Amino acid sequence: MNRPSPREGARMCLGIPMQVLETDGFTARCTGRGEERRVNVMLIEEVPEGGWVLVHLDRAVRPLEVDEVEPLNRALDAILLAAKGENVDHLFADLMEKATA
């Protein structure tokens, strides 16, 4: 039986930052990256309405600090643009400046 190499058919799973709109302690209605969904929040500490969580497969995997949201969204934007063959340097200008300093 021929098995594909680990790189063939490899899939990457990503978490996305979402803001909690309301929660009952078990699930939360969240919004982020142009969509709204209900996510399971039972695996993390309580996050208040207005707080941010990292969501993977409709489960909040950890709370996020506000300053983590923009860099995560820029990285996700870069992945989408790079997959289309577009330049992503502008999304990481702050990192490029640090690298040349």
WOUR-V98117 format. One record per backbone hydrogen bond with DSSP energy under -0.5 kcal/mol. NH is the residue of the N-H (numbers start at 1). CO is the residue of the C=O. If there is no record, write none. Layout:
nh->NH co->CO
nh->NH co->CO
This chain:
nh->3 co->1
nh->8 co->5
nh->10 co->7
nh->16 co->55
nh->18 co->53
nh->19 co->31
nh->20 co->51
nh->21 co->29
nh->22 co->29
nh->24 co->27
nh->25 co->27
nh->28 co->39
nh->29 co->22
nh->30 co->28
nh->30 co->37
nh->31 co->19
nh->32 co->35
nh->35 co->32
nh->37 co->30
nh->39 co->28
nh->39 co->37
nh->40 co->58
nh->41 co->26
nh->42 co->26
nh->44 co->41
nh->50 co->20
nh->51 co->48
nh->52 co->64
nh->53 co->18
nh->54 co->62
nh->55 co->16
nh->55 co->53
nh->56 co->59
nh->59 co->56
nh->60 co->40
nh->61 co->54
nh->61 co->59
nh->62 co->54
nh->64 co->52
nh->68 co->65
nh->69 co->65
nh->69 co->66
nh->70 co->66
nh->72 co->68
nh->73 co->69
nh->74 co->70
nh->75 co->71
nh->76 co->72
nh->77 co->73
nh->78 co->74
nh->79 co->75
nh->80 co->76
nh->81 co->77
nh->82 co->78
nh->83 co->79
nh->84 co->80
nh->84 co->81
nh->85 co->82
nh->86 co->81
nh->91 co->88
nh->92 co->89
nh->93 co->90
nh->96 co->92
nh->97 co->93
nh->98 co->94
nh->99 co->95
nh->100 co->96
nh->101 co->97
